[in-house]
Each structure stands twice: as structure tokens, then as C-alpha cells.
Amino acid sequence: MRLPKSGKTLFLGLGFLLSSCRNSHPPAIEICIGDGFGGADCIEADGTQRYRAPSELKNYWMTNQPDMQNFSSWCYDTSPQITGRFMDRISMATGR
């Protein structure tokens, strides 16, 4: 019985988080692109570039590019094409 209640709480919490996406400016976040060997090239919230070893990525959330593009375009209320251009800029900044 505890698992369904926890799932509902998580779903409700995510709903509040996602519904507030367009109502405020998001905080600066670290963005990482996996290197294919378990590590990732990252740009930290302050703009610093950093490589994270696989051991540093425990509990990191990751997704694929098309899903992130769709989510970001929804979140920032823009088109997927505009979001894709900014994602390409991030990718070029990390050398990917």
C-alpha cells in the first residue's frame, strides 16, 4: 500500500514542478552530455566546463536529445526548432 501512495505523491510533486515551468525563470543548472564510455562532459551552472567520471554520475538524471528538446520547448513555451538550436550550441561548447 505504501508504494502506490508514494507514487501518487511523486506524480503530484512532479505535476506541481512541471506546471510552474513557464511561470518563473528557471535556476541555472548543470548540463552534461554522455561520452559513451560512462563519463560526461558538463557545463556547470556557473558556465565552467568539467568532465565527470562515471563514478561522479551516480544518481544523475539523463535523457535523450529528442525527449529533452520536446520537454524544453514545452517548458519554455517555444518551438522545438528554437530549442534544438540552443541544444546544438551547448553541444558545440562541450566539443561534442
CYANA upper distance limits for C-alpha pairs under 8 A (distance plus 0.5 A):
  1 MET  CA      5 LYS  CA      7.18
  2 ARG  CA      6 SER  CA      6.63
  3 LEU  CA      7 GLY  CA      6.61
  4 PRO  CA      8 LYS  CA      6.65
  5 LYS  CA      9 THR  CA      6.70
  6 SER  CA     10 LEU  CA      6.60
  7 GLY  CA     11 PHE  CA      6.56
  8 LYS  CA     12 LEU  CA      6.54
  9 THR  CA     13 GLY  CA      6.56
 10 LEU  CA     14 LEU  CA      6.59
 11 PHE  CA     15 GLY  CA      6.58
 12 LEU  CA     16 PHE  CA      6.88
 13 GLY  CA     17 LEU  CA      6.74
 14 LEU  CA     18 LEU  CA      6.42
 15 GLY  CA     19 SER  CA      6.39
 16 PHE  CA     20 SER  CA      6.78
 17 LEU  CA     21 CYS  CA      7.24
 18 LEU  CA     75 CYS  CA      8.09
 20 SER  CA     24 SER  CA      7.51
 21 CYS  CA     25 HIS  CA      8.37
 21 CYS  CA     26 PRO  CA      7.72
 21 CYS  CA     75 CYS  CA      5.93
 21 CYS  CA     76 TYR  CA      7.71
 22 ARG  CA     75 CYS  CA      6.41
 22 ARG  CA     76 TYR  CA      6.48
 22 ARG  CA     77 ASP  CA      7.53
 28 ALA  CA     45 ALA  CA      5.48
 28 ALA  CA     46 ASP  CA      8.01
 29 ILE  CA     44 GLU  CA      7.16
 29 ILE  CA     45 ALA  CA      5.10
 30 GLU  CA     42 CYS  CA      7.19
 30 GLU  CA     43 ILE  CA      6.09
 30 GLU  CA     44 GLU  CA      4.71
 30 GLU  CA     45 ALA  CA      5.30
 31 ILE  CA     42 CYS  CA      5.98
 31 ILE  CA     43 ILE  CA      5.87
 31 ILE  CA     44 GLU  CA      7.03
 31 ILE  CA     45 ALA  CA      8.33
 32 CYS  CA     40 ALA  CA      6.27
 32 CYS  CA     41 ASP  CA      5.92
 32 CYS  CA     42 CYS  CA      4.49
 32 CYS  CA     43 ILE  CA      6.88
 33 ILE  CA     40 ALA  CA      5.76
 33 ILE  CA     41 ASP  CA      5.85
 33 ILE  CA     42 CYS  CA      6.84
 33 ILE  CA     91 SER  CA      8.08
 33 ILE  CA     96 ARG  CA      8.35
 34 GLY  CA     38 GLY  CA      7.31
 34 GLY  CA     39 GLY  CA      6.36
 34 GLY  CA     40 ALA  CA      4.61
 34 GLY  CA     41 ASP  CA      6.94
 35 ASP  CA     39 GLY  CA      6.11
 35 ASP  CA     40 ALA  CA      5.59
 35 ASP  CA     41 ASP  CA      7.28
 38 GLY  CA     53 ALA  CA      7.68
 38 GLY  CA     54 PRO  CA      5.36
 39 GLY  CA     51 TYR  CA      7.80
 39 GLY  CA     52 ARG  CA      6.07
 39 GLY  CA     53 ALA  CA      5.06
 39 GLY  CA     54 PRO  CA      4.91
 39 GLY  CA     57 LEU  CA      7.78
 40 ALA  CA     51 TYR  CA      6.31
 40 ALA  CA     52 ARG  CA      5.73
 40 ALA  CA     53 ALA  CA      7.22
 40 ALA  CA     54 PRO  CA      8.00
 41 ASP  CA     49 GLN  CA      7.91
 41 ASP  CA     50 ARG  CA      6.57
 41 ASP  CA     51 TYR  CA      5.09
 41 ASP  CA     52 ARG  CA      6.84
 41 ASP  CA     94 THR  CA      6.73
 42 CYS  CA     49 GLN  CA      6.21
 42 CYS  CA     50 ARG  CA      5.62
 42 CYS  CA     51 TYR  CA      6.35
 42 CYS  CA     52 ARG  CA      7.46
 42 CYS  CA     94 THR  CA      7.51
 43 ILE  CA     47 GLY  CA      6.08
 43 ILE  CA     48 THR  CA      6.03
 43 ILE  CA     49 GLN  CA      4.99
 43 ILE  CA     50 ARG  CA      6.67
 43 ILE  CA     94 THR  CA      7.83
 44 GLU  CA     48 THR  CA      5.71
 44 GLU  CA     49 GLN  CA      6.78
 44 GLU  CA     50 ARG  CA      7.65
 49 GLN  CA     94 THR  CA      7.70
 52 ARG  CA     56 GLU  CA      6.32
 52 ARG  CA     57 LEU  CA      7.37
 53 ALA  CA     57 LEU  CA      7.39
 54 PRO  CA     58 LYS  CA      7.93
 63 THR  CA     67 ASP  CA      7.26
 63 THR  CA     68 MET  CA      7.01
 64 ASN  CA     68 MET  CA      6.74
 65 GLN  CA     69 GLN  CA      6.50
 66 PRO  CA     70 ASN  CA      6.72
 67 ASP  CA     71 PHE  CA      6.62
 68 MET  CA     72 SER  CA      6.38
 69 GLN  CA     73 SER  CA      6.56
 69 GLN  CA     80 PRO  CA      6.54
 69 GLN  CA     83 THR  CA      6.48
 69 GLN  CA     84 GLY  CA      6.58
 69 GLN  CA     87 MET  CA      8.11
 70 ASN  CA     74 TRP  CA      6.79
 70 ASN  CA     80 PRO  CA      6.54
 71 PHE  CA     75 CYS  CA      6.51
 72 SER  CA     76 TYR  CA      6.44
 72 SER  CA     80 PRO  CA      8.34
 72 SER  CA     83 THR  CA      7.11
 73 SER  CA     77 ASP  CA      6.13
 73 SER  CA     78 THR  CA      5.39
 73 SER  CA     79 SER  CA      5.94
 73 SER  CA     80 PRO  CA      5.68
 73 SER  CA     82 ILE  CA      8.29
 73 SER  CA     83 THR  CA      6.20
 74 TRP  CA     78 THR  CA      7.07
 74 TRP  CA     79 SER  CA      8.30
 78 THR  CA     82 ILE  CA      7.27
 78 THR  CA     83 THR  CA      7.58
 79 SER  CA     83 THR  CA      6.93
 80 PRO  CA     84 GLY  CA      6.41
 81 GLN  CA     85 ARG  CA      6.89
 82 ILE  CA     86 PHE  CA      7.12
 83 THR  CA     87 MET  CA      6.72
 84 GLY  CA     88 ASP  CA      6.63
 85 ARG  CA     89 ARG  CA      6.91
 86 PHE  CA     90 ILE  CA      6.92
 87 MET  CA     91 SER  CA      6.72
 88 ASP  CA     92 MET  CA      6.66
 89 ARG  CA     93 ALA  CA      6.69
 90 ILE  CA     94 THR  CA      7.02
 91 SER  CA     95 GLY  CA      6.84
 91 SER  CA     96 ARG  CA      5.71
 92 MET  CA     96 ARG  CA      6.28
